[in-house]
């Protein structure tokens, strides 16, 4: 991703692409949801969005990440209408490298809040393509980058590791939890890029929509997202 040191690394106008999501444990290639990915920027902030739609275009899940002009996460909101769940996290960075995440979670009208302190950059599913693009030089040089991933439904974050692997004509960025339990449950999420990590080509791993089982536990979905056209990432 080209960067001009005199301007923000996030300065392109709004970009958008559509696609379809498929479940990873199904033999058929029948799409389960339609997907919209978008990114928009102005002089003060950038915004990255992932939306999943069901039958008739109804929103199944939505995540919106708001970034500073320098490319750090300021806040994330997530909405699961069918679960009557809304979540929000505000991230405040300090000069000592420590960040504070303030969570707010509403489920069926019941509000809970929690604060957590972390010492790594904070990433989300919608923000990760931009984060990888902004760190393309380090990742493509073989460097491993650690980050914290806020799990909004439990108001806690988990450490993940980003690694880039070159592929014929492109590169994959793998995002893997350091927790053995989370690796067992969710495995590695893979973002497929062009060779310079400037254009997102596809995705495989944890999907945003989820359901609740009869025992109250969550049912998560793993699968892939096929894009109708590649998504160029904001960058100067």
Phi and psi restraints in degrees (value plus and minus 20) as a CYANA .aco file:
   2 UNK   PHI     -91.3   -51.3
   2 UNK   PSI     121.6   161.6
   3 UNK   PHI    -156.8  -116.8
   3 UNK   PSI     114.1   154.1
   4 UNK   PHI    -119.2   -79.2
   4 UNK   PSI     100.1   140.1
   5 UNK   PHI     -84.3   -44.3
   5 UNK   PSI     -35.0     5.0
   6 UNK   PHI    -108.5   -68.5
   6 UNK   PSI     -26.4    13.6
   7 UNK   PHI    -154.3  -114.3
   7 UNK   PSI     150.6   190.6
   8 UNK   PHI     -83.8   -43.8
   8 UNK   PSI     123.8   163.8
   9 UNK   PHI     -90.9   -50.9
   9 UNK   PSI     -29.3    10.7
  10 UNK   PHI    -140.3  -100.3
  10 UNK   PSI      76.7   116.7
  11 UNK   PHI    -162.5  -122.5
  11 UNK   PSI      -7.6    32.4
  12 UNK   PHI    -103.4   -63.4
  12 UNK   PSI     135.9   175.9
  13 UNK   PHI     -90.1   -50.1
  13 UNK   PSI    -197.4  -157.4
  14 UNK   PHI     -81.3   -41.3
  14 UNK   PSI     116.4   156.4
  15 UNK   PHI    -151.4  -111.4
  15 UNK   PSI     134.1   174.1
  16 UNK   PHI    -176.4  -136.4
  16 UNK   PSI     128.4   168.4
  17 UNK   PHI    -169.7  -129.7
  17 UNK   PSI     140.1   180.1
  18 UNK   PHI    -138.7   -98.7
  18 UNK   PSI     146.8   186.8
  19 UNK   PHI    -191.1  -151.1
  19 UNK   PSI    -186.7  -146.7
  20 UNK   PHI    -153.1  -113.1
  20 UNK   PSI     127.8   167.8
  21 UNK   PHI    -127.4   -87.4
  21 UNK   PSI     117.4   157.4
  22 UNK   PHI    -143.9  -103.9
  22 UNK   PSI     123.5   163.5
  23 UNK   PHI     -99.1   -59.1
  23 UNK   PSI     119.6   159.6
  24 UNK   PHI     -92.9   -52.9
  24 UNK   PSI     -43.0    -3.0
  25 UNK   PHI    -120.2   -80.2
  25 UNK   PSI      -3.3    36.7
  26 UNK   PHI    -125.3   -85.3
  26 UNK   PSI     119.9   159.9
  27 UNK   PHI     -92.8   -52.8
  27 UNK   PSI     -56.9   -16.9
  28 UNK   PHI     -96.2   -56.2
  28 UNK   PSI     137.3   177.3
  29 UNK   PHI    -119.5   -79.5
  29 UNK   PSI      16.6    56.6
  30 UNK   PHI     -99.2   -59.2
  30 UNK   PSI     101.6   141.6
  31 UNK   PHI     -86.7   -46.7
  31 UNK   PSI     120.2   160.2
  32 UNK   PHI    -114.4   -74.4
  32 UNK   PSI     -60.7   -20.7
  33 UNK   PHI    -155.6  -115.6
  33 UNK   PSI     137.3   177.3
  34 UNK   PHI    -114.9   -74.9
  34 UNK   PSI     133.1   173.1
  35 UNK   PHI    -152.0  -112.0
  35 UNK   PSI     123.8   163.8
  36 UNK   PHI    -147.9  -107.9
  36 UNK   PSI     105.9   145.9
  37 UNK   PHI    -134.4   -94.4
  37 UNK   PSI     116.3   156.3
  38 UNK   PHI    -169.3  -129.3
  38 UNK   PSI     139.7   179.7
  39 UNK   PHI    -165.6  -125.6
  39 UNK   PSI     118.0   158.0
  40 UNK   PHI    -161.1  -121.1
  40 UNK   PSI     127.6   167.6
  41 UNK   PHI    -157.8  -117.8
  41 UNK   PSI     135.1   175.1
  42 UNK   PHI    -161.6  -121.6
  42 UNK   PSI    -183.5  -143.5
  43 UNK   PHI     -91.1   -51.1
  43 UNK   PSI     -40.0     0.0
  44 UNK   PHI    -130.7   -90.7
  44 UNK   PSI     -44.3    -4.3
  45 UNK   PHI    -181.7  -141.7
  45 UNK   PSI     148.7   188.7
  46 UNK   PHI    -145.5  -105.5
  46 UNK   PSI     138.2   178.2
  47 UNK   PHI    -158.9  -118.9
  47 UNK   PSI     111.9   151.9
  48 UNK   PHI    -141.4  -101.4
  48 UNK   PSI     114.3   154.3
  49 UNK   PHI    -152.0  -112.0
  49 UNK   PSI     119.5   159.5
  50 UNK   PHI    -143.6  -103.6
  50 UNK   PSI     105.3   145.3
  51 UNK   PHI    -147.5  -107.5
  51 UNK   PSI     116.9   156.9
  52 UNK   PHI    -134.4   -94.4
  52 UNK   PSI     115.4   155.4
  53 UNK   PHI    -142.7  -102.7
  53 UNK   PSI     125.5   165.5
  54 UNK   PHI    -125.4   -85.4
  54 UNK   PSI    -173.7  -133.7
  55 UNK   PHI     -82.0   -42.0
  55 UNK   PSI     114.7   154.7
  56 UNK   PHI      54.9    94.9
  56 UNK   PSI     -11.9    28.1
  57 UNK   PHI      63.5   103.5
  57 UNK   PSI     -10.0    30.0
  58 UNK   PHI     -87.7   -47.7
  58 UNK   PSI     117.2   157.2
  59 UNK   PHI     -91.1   -51.1
  59 UNK   PSI     105.1   145.1
  60 UNK   PHI    -115.0   -75.0
  60 UNK   PSI     -60.1   -20.1
  61 UNK   PHI    -175.8  -135.8
  61 UNK   PSI     135.2   175.2
  62 UNK   PHI    -168.8  -128.8
  62 UNK   PSI     115.2   155.2
  63 UNK   PHI    -152.9  -112.9
  63 UNK   PSI     109.6   149.6
  64 UNK   PHI    -145.2  -105.2
  64 UNK   PSI     100.2   140.2
  65 UNK   PHI    -126.4   -86.4
  65 UNK   PSI     111.7   151.7
  66 UNK   PHI    -128.9   -88.9
  66 UNK   PSI     109.5   149.5
  67 UNK   PHI    -139.1   -99.1
  67 UNK   PSI     134.3   174.3
  68 UNK   PHI     -95.3   -55.3
  68 UNK   PSI     143.8   183.8
  69 UNK   PHI     -78.6   -38.6
  69 UNK   PSI     -44.8    -4.8
  70 UNK   PHI    -101.9   -61.9
  70 UNK   PSI     -29.1    10.9
  71 UNK   PHI      76.3   116.3
  71 UNK   PSI       3.0    43.0
  72 UNK   PHI    -124.5   -84.5
  72 UNK   PSI     129.9   169.9
  73 UNK   PHI     -94.8   -54.8
  73 UNK   PSI     108.5   148.5
  74 UNK   PHI    -120.6   -80.6
  74 UNK   PSI     -60.8   -20.8
  75 UNK   PHI    -182.5  -142.5
  75 UNK   PSI     139.5   179.5
  76 UNK   PHI    -160.4  -120.4
  76 UNK   PSI     118.3   158.3
  77 UNK   PHI    -143.6  -103.6
  77 UNK   PSI     125.3   165.3
  78 UNK   PHI    -159.1  -119.1
  78 UNK   PSI     123.4   163.4
  79 UNK   PHI    -156.2  -116.2
  79 UNK   PSI     106.8   146.8
  80 UNK   PHI    -141.1  -101.1
  80 UNK   PSI      68.5   108.5
  81 UNK   PHI     -78.0   -38.0
  81 UNK   PSI     -59.6   -19.6
  82 UNK   PHI     -92.8   -52.8
  82 UNK   PSI     -37.1     2.9
  83 UNK   PHI    -118.5   -78.5
  83 UNK   PSI     -19.3    20.7
  84 UNK   PHI      31.7    71.7
  84 UNK   PSI      27.8    67.8
  85 UNK   PHI    -145.4  -105.4
  85 UNK   PSI     109.2   149.2
  86 UNK   PHI    -150.4  -110.4
  86 UNK   PSI     114.7   154.7
  87 UNK   PHI    -153.7  -113.7
  87 UNK   PSI     131.6   171.6
  88 UNK   PHI    -166.8  -126.8
  88 UNK   PSI     122.1   162.1
  89 UNK   PHI    -158.3  -118.3
  89 UNK   PSI     111.6   151.6
  90 UNK   PHI    -131.1   -91.1
  90 UNK   PSI     110.5   150.5
  91 UNK   PHI    -132.4   -92.4
  91 UNK   PSI     104.0   144.0
  92 UNK   PHI    -138.2   -98.2
  92 UNK   PSI     102.6   142.6
  93 UNK   PHI    -114.7   -74.7
  93 UNK   PSI     126.1   166.1
  94 UNK   PHI    -134.9   -94.9
  94 UNK   PSI     143.3   183.3
  95 UNK   PHI     -88.3   -48.3
  95 UNK   PSI     -41.4    -1.4
  96 UNK   PHI    -103.2   -63.2
  96 UNK   PSI     -11.5    28.5
  97 UNK   PHI      68.7   108.7
  97 UNK   PSI     -24.2    15.8
  98 UNK   PHI    -112.8   -72.8
  98 UNK   PSI     120.7   160.7
  99 UNK   PHI    -138.2   -98.2
  99 UNK   PSI     130.7   170.7
 100 UNK   PHI    -131.5   -91.5
 100 UNK   PSI     107.1   147.1
 101 UNK   PHI    -126.7   -86.7
 101 UNK   PSI     100.3   140.3
 102 UNK   PHI    -126.0   -86.0
 102 UNK   PSI      97.3   137.3
 103 UNK   PHI    -117.5   -77.5
 103 UNK   PSI     127.5   167.5
 104 UNK   PHI    -160.3  -120.3
 104 UNK   PSI     103.7   143.7
 105 UNK   PHI    -149.6  -109.6
 105 UNK   PSI     107.8   147.8
 106 UNK   PHI    -139.0   -99.0
 106 UNK   PSI     100.6   140.6
 107 UNK   PHI    -147.4  -107.4
 107 UNK   PSI      99.7   139.7
 108 UNK   PHI      32.9    72.9
 108 UNK   PSI      16.2    56.2
 109 UNK   PHI      64.0   104.0
 109 UNK   PSI     -25.7    14.3
 110 UNK   PHI    -111.2   -71.2
 110 UNK   PSI     103.5   143.5
 111 UNK   PHI    -122.4   -82.4
 111 UNK   PSI     113.4   153.4
 112 UNK   PHI    -150.8  -110.8
 112 UNK   PSI     133.0   173.0
 113 UNK   PHI    -156.7  -116.7
 113 UNK   PSI     133.6   173.6
 114 UNK   PHI    -179.0  -139.0
 114 UNK   PSI     130.0   170.0
 115 UNK   PHI    -141.5  -101.5
 115 UNK   PSI     120.6   160.6
 116 UNK   PHI    -158.9  -118.9
 116 UNK   PSI     122.7   162.7
 117 UNK   PHI    -129.8   -89.8
 117 UNK   PSI     115.5   155.5
 118 UNK   PHI    -155.7  -115.7
 118 UNK   PSI     140.5   180.5
 119 UNK   PHI    -139.1   -99.1
 119 UNK   PSI      -1.6    38.4
 120 UNK   PHI    -146.6  -106.6
 120 UNK   PSI     139.1   179.1
 121 UNK   PHI     -79.6   -39.6
 121 UNK   PSI     128.2   168.2
 122 UNK   PHI    -123.6   -83.6
 122 UNK   PSI     113.2   153.2
 123 UNK   PHI    -150.4  -110.4
 123 UNK   PSI     140.9   180.9
 124 UNK   PHI    -155.4  -115.4
 124 UNK   PSI     150.7   190.7
 125 UNK   PHI     -80.9   -40.9
 125 UNK   PSI     -58.8   -18.8
 126 UNK   PHI     -96.0   -56.0
 126 UNK   PSI     -49.8    -9.8
 127 UNK   PHI    -104.8   -64.8
 127 UNK   PSI     -43.6    -3.6
 128 UNK   PHI     -76.6   -36.6
 128 UNK   PSI     -60.8   -20.8
 129 UNK   PHI     -78.9   -38.9
 129 UNK   PSI     -61.3   -21.3
 130 UNK   PHI     -87.0   -47.0
 130 UNK   PSI     -61.4   -21.4
 131 UNK   PHI     -80.7   -40.7
 131 UNK   PSI     -63.6   -23.6
 132 UNK   PHI     -84.3   -44.3
 132 UNK   PSI     -60.5   -20.5
 133 UNK   PHI     -84.7   -44.7
 133 UNK   PSI     -59.8   -19.8
 134 UNK   PHI     -88.1   -48.1
 134 UNK   PSI     -44.2    -4.2
 135 UNK   PHI    -130.1   -90.1
 135 UNK   PSI       6.7    46.7
 136 UNK   PHI     -79.2   -39.2
 136 UNK   PSI     -62.1   -22.1
 137 UNK   PHI     -80.9   -40.9
 137 UNK   PSI     -65.5   -25.5
 138 UNK   PHI     -87.1   -47.1
 138 UNK   PSI     -64.5   -24.5
 139 UNK   PHI     -84.4   -44.4
 139 UNK   PSI     -64.1   -24.1
 140 UNK   PHI     -91.3   -51.3
 140 UNK   PSI     -39.5     0.5
 141 UNK   PHI    -102.4   -62.4
 141 UNK   PSI     -20.1    19.9
 142 UNK   PHI      77.6   117.6
 142 UNK   PSI     -15.9    24.1
 143 UNK   PHI     -96.0   -56.0
 143 UNK   PSI     121.8   161.8
 144 UNK   PHI    -114.0   -74.0
 144 UNK   PSI     111.9   151.9
 145 UNK   PHI    -138.2   -98.2
 145 UNK   PSI     107.7   147.7
 146 UNK   PHI    -116.6   -76.6
 146 UNK   PSI     127.6   167.6
 147 UNK   PHI    -169.5  -129.5
 147 UNK   PSI     147.8   187.8
 148 UNK   PHI    -128.1   -88.1
 148 UNK   PSI     113.8   153.8
 149 UNK   PHI    -132.4   -92.4
 149 UNK   PSI      91.9   131.9
 150 UNK   PHI     -96.0   -56.0
 150 UNK   PSI     102.9   142.9
 151 UNK   PHI    -113.6   -73.6
 151 UNK   PSI      77.4   117.4
 152 UNK   PHI     -84.5   -44.5
 152 UNK   PSI     -53.3   -13.3
 153 UNK   PHI     -86.8   -46.8
 153 UNK   PSI     -41.9    -1.9
 154 UNK   PHI    -135.7   -95.7
 154 UNK   PSI     -19.7    20.3
 155 UNK   PHI      37.3    77.3
 155 UNK   PSI      22.7    62.7
 156 UNK   PHI    -163.2  -123.2
 156 UNK   PSI     135.2   175.2
 157 UNK   PHI    -131.3   -91.3
 157 UNK   PSI     137.4   177.4
 158 UNK   PHI    -146.0  -106.0
 158 UNK   PSI     128.1   168.1
 159 UNK   PHI    -101.2   -61.2
 159 UNK   PSI     113.5   153.5
 160 UNK   PHI    -145.5  -105.5
 160 UNK   PSI     136.9   176.9
 161 UNK   PHI    -139.0   -99.0
 161 UNK   PSI     111.4   151.4
 162 UNK   PHI    -123.2   -83.2
 162 UNK   PSI     112.3   152.3
 163 UNK   PHI    -156.9  -116.9
 163 UNK   PSI     123.3   163.3
 164 UNK   PHI    -126.8   -86.8
 164 UNK   PSI     119.6   159.6
 165 UNK   PHI    -150.9  -110.9
 165 UNK   PSI     106.0   146.0
 166 UNK   PHI     -91.1   -51.1
 166 UNK   PSI     122.4   162.4
 167 UNK   PHI    -147.2  -107.2
 167 UNK   PSI     145.9   185.9
 168 UNK   PHI     -77.9   -37.9
 168 UNK   PSI      92.1   132.1
 169 UNK   PHI      61.3   101.3
 169 UNK   PSI     -13.6    26.4
 170 UNK   PHI    -189.0  -149.0
 170 UNK   PSI    -174.1  -134.1
 171 UNK   PHI    -176.6  -136.6
 171 UNK   PSI     125.0   165.0
 172 UNK   PHI    -125.8   -85.8
 172 UNK   PSI     117.8   157.8
 173 UNK   PHI    -128.4   -88.4
 173 UNK   PSI      97.0   137.0
 174 UNK   PHI    -116.8   -76.8
 174 UNK   PSI     113.1   153.1
 175 UNK   PHI    -138.5   -98.5
 175 UNK   PSI      92.7   132.7
 176 UNK   PHI    -144.4  -104.4
 176 UNK   PSI     109.7   149.7
 177 UNK   PHI     -85.8   -45.8
 177 UNK   PSI     125.1   165.1
 178 UNK   PHI    -100.2   -60.2
 178 UNK   PSI     -41.4    -1.4
 179 UNK   PHI     -91.0   -51.0
 179 UNK   PSI     105.3   145.3
 180 UNK   PHI     -77.6   -37.6
 180 UNK   PSI     -57.1   -17.1
 181 UNK   PHI     -85.9   -45.9
 181 UNK   PSI     -64.7   -24.7
 182 UNK   PHI     -87.7   -47.7
 182 UNK   PSI     -54.4   -14.4
 183 UNK   PHI     -83.5   -43.5
 183 UNK   PSI     -59.8   -19.8
 184 UNK   PHI     -85.5   -45.5
 184 UNK   PSI     -61.3   -21.3
 185 UNK   PHI     -95.8   -55.8
 185 UNK   PSI     -61.7   -21.7
 186 UNK   PHI    -138.5   -98.5
 186 UNK   PSI     -32.8     7.2
 187 UNK   PHI      44.4    84.4
 187 UNK   PSI    -169.5  -129.5
 188 UNK   PHI    -127.6   -87.6
 188 UNK   PSI     112.0   152.0
 189 UNK   PHI    -110.7   -70.7
 189 UNK   PSI     116.1   156.1
 190 UNK   PHI    -143.1  -103.1
 190 UNK   PSI     104.6   144.6
 191 UNK   PHI    -122.1   -82.1
 191 UNK   PSI     106.1   146.1
 192 UNK   PHI    -116.3   -76.3
 192 UNK   PSI     107.4   147.4
 193 UNK   PHI    -145.0  -105.0
 193 UNK   PSI     152.1   192.1
 194 UNK   PHI     -93.3   -53.3
 194 UNK   PSI    -199.1  -159.1
 195 UNK   PHI     -85.2   -45.2
 195 UNK   PSI     -45.7    -5.7
 196 UNK   PHI    -120.3   -80.3
 196 UNK   PSI     -13.1    26.9
 197 UNK   PHI      38.6    78.6
 197 UNK   PSI      13.2    53.2
 198 UNK   PHI    -126.1   -86.1
 198 UNK   PSI     -33.6     6.4
 199 UNK   PHI    -155.0  -115.0
 199 UNK   PSI     104.9   144.9
 200 UNK   PHI    -103.4   -63.4
 200 UNK   PSI     109.2   149.2
 201 UNK   PHI    -127.3   -87.3
 201 UNK   PSI     -47.9    -7.9
 202 UNK   PHI    -199.5  -159.5
 202 UNK   PSI    -196.1  -156.1
 203 UNK   PHI    -176.2  -136.2
 203 UNK   PSI     125.1   165.1
 204 UNK   PHI    -166.9  -126.9
 204 UNK   PSI     108.2   148.2
 205 UNK   PHI     128.5   168.5
 205 UNK   PSI    -161.7  -121.7
 206 UNK   PHI     -90.1   -50.1
 206 UNK   PSI     107.3   147.3
 207 UNK   PHI    -116.7   -76.7
 207 UNK   PSI     135.0   175.0
 208 UNK   PHI     -90.9   -50.9
 208 UNK   PSI     -64.4   -24.4
 209 UNK   PHI     -84.3   -44.3
 209 UNK   PSI     130.0   170.0
 210 UNK   PHI    -172.7  -132.7
 210 UNK   PSI     147.9   187.9
 211 UNK   PHI    -150.5  -110.5
 211 UNK   PSI     150.0   190.0
 212 UNK   PHI    -129.0   -89.0
 212 UNK   PSI     114.8   154.8
 213 UNK   PHI     -97.3   -57.3
 213 UNK   PSI     151.9   191.9
 214 UNK   PHI     -83.9   -43.9
 214 UNK   PSI     -46.4    -6.4
 215 UNK   PHI    -105.3   -65.3
 215 UNK   PSI     -15.3    24.7
 216 UNK   PHI      71.3   111.3
 216 UNK   PSI     -30.7     9.3
 217 UNK   PHI     -98.1   -58.1
 217 UNK   PSI     139.8   179.8
 218 UNK   PHI    -102.0   -62.0
 218 UNK   PSI     128.3   168.3
 219 UNK   PHI    -131.9   -91.9
 219 UNK   PSI      91.2   131.2
 220 UNK   PHI    -112.2   -72.2
 220 UNK   PSI     138.3   178.3
 221 UNK   PHI    -141.0  -101.0
 221 UNK   PSI     111.3   151.3
 222 UNK   PHI    -131.0   -91.0
 222 UNK   PSI     122.5   162.5
 223 UNK   PHI    -198.6  -158.6
 223 UNK   PSI    -170.9  -130.9
 224 UNK   PHI    -158.0  -118.0
 224 UNK   PSI     138.7   178.7
 225 UNK   PHI    -141.6  -101.6
 225 UNK   PSI     101.0   141.0
 226 UNK   PHI    -121.0   -81.0
 226 UNK   PSI     105.2   145.2
 227 UNK   PHI    -111.4   -71.4
 227 UNK   PSI     122.2   162.2
 228 UNK   PHI     -86.9   -46.9
 228 UNK   PSI     -51.6   -11.6
 229 UNK   PHI    -172.2  -132.2
 229 UNK   PSI     132.3   172.3
 230 UNK   PHI     -80.3   -40.3
 230 UNK   PSI     133.4   173.4
 231 UNK   PHI    -128.5   -88.5
 231 UNK   PSI      85.2   125.2
 232 UNK   PHI     -90.7   -50.7
 232 UNK   PSI     115.7   155.7
 233 UNK   PHI    -106.2   -66.2
 233 UNK   PSI     124.5   164.5
 234 UNK   PHI     -78.2   -38.2
 234 UNK   PSI     113.8   153.8
 235 UNK   PHI     159.3   199.3
 235 UNK   PSI     130.2   170.2
